[in-house]
């Protein structure tokens, strides 16, 4: 895959055309919380998994009433890791939002009326801000679930809020965030490729490669 070519395509995305597609599909968040929760997979319960950029992790560390540790915000993306005697081990190439014991996003809270809320809504990562949409470009990440609708390069993933009316203003705001996310994801992917150097991992050891280099699960650099 030519990441530079895909990055150029992402930069050339027309916000107005993306907004047209979002309007055509329709969307309104119902605050059901499904996109923030763990789910039942083919092999049993699966934790919530949403990619997060290194700078988004740092922003979230400062978003709460008290500063948080890196591990409180993010965890190594589980894909690609092996299950050893002492837990996951090996190398992976992304960070995922941290989860609670039940597999839900650690920033998700559910009110008594059954509606969900994000504790860091104003600082939420781009993948959360743009859910349930993605763009059909190589090197970009797709939210959980298969695409259930498609309009141009815009894909819509399973969500009960799809098909609802959305204002032009909200569609354009969502479109701008969707374009920004596509550009950021491809820049991150290119940065990972350029910064990658294999690291030998021992028993029970995990290394995460991001655009800033190799890191341990607590966010510290591997020297």
Buried (B, 14 or more C-beta within 10 A) or exposed (E): EEBEEBBEBBEEBEBEBBBBBBBBBBBBBEBBBBBBBBBEEEEEEBBBBBBBBBEBBBBBBEBBEEEBEBEBBBBBBBEEBEEBEEEBBBBBBBBBBBBBEEBBBBBBBBEEEEEBEBBBEEBBBBBBBBBBBBBEBEBBBBBBBEBEBEBBBBBBBBBEBBEEEBEEEBBBBBBBBBBBBBBBBBBBBBBBBEEBEEBEBEEEBBBBBBBBBBBBBEBEEBE
